Amino acid sequence: MSYYYLVAQLPSLSYGQVVPMGSKAFIDLCKTALSAEDAALLDFCTLDPWSGAPGAAAGTGAESAAPEFFAKWYAWERTLRLNLARYRAARVKRDAPADVSDYPADAAAAAKAAAAMDSPLEAEIFLDEARWQAIEAFQGLDYFDRNTVYAYLLKLLLMERRSAFRADEGFSEYKGLYAAVMEAAQSNELNTLSGEPK
């Protein structure tokens, strides 16, 4: 089904710009323009590949009722997250998840590149840009079809996520946590030297 009138009125999106409308407002707009079947699939539009549709966990076959767009998106995001977990586990010398896959290769490569970055904020922005590119690839070439609507919603969710990043607040929080850890470490060291139990 073509959604020319819905898609044609949407403002263009680019990662990093101010969110032109909230995801909730977009969902409300879609519910008036999409068929009931396609509108119901908006529930599959999530950044969490394990949440899926309400009442069913993604990865359990529940998304088989949805278009291939969601199967590709969930597989890509799972690969990204499991590979991130693998690299983070290796960094702290812990066991990695057993079910890590290197397919899709671009998701695994994005995780590897992000894990090598020194700045957590830069890594998160890099990962969201990789997600954005994957969503565009899964959208397909039919610009007025339902996959464009689903891709648009996922992009709005990424933009909302990005707008929640607060570098100054994050750095301030980091400094506070770091100071608390250092104070606790010094306190434990002093207790050890004085013979007091930790």
Secondary structure, DSSP 8 states (H G I E B T S, - for coil): ---HHHHHTS----TTS--SS-HHHHHHHHHHHS-HHHHHGGGG--S-TTT-STTS-TTTTGGGGS-HHHHHHHHHHHHHHHHHHHHHHHHTT----TT----SHHHHHHHHHHHT-S-HHHHHHHHHHHHHHHHHHHH-S-TTSHHHHHHHHHHHHHHHHHHT--HHHHHHHHHHHHHHHHHHHHHHHHHHHHT---
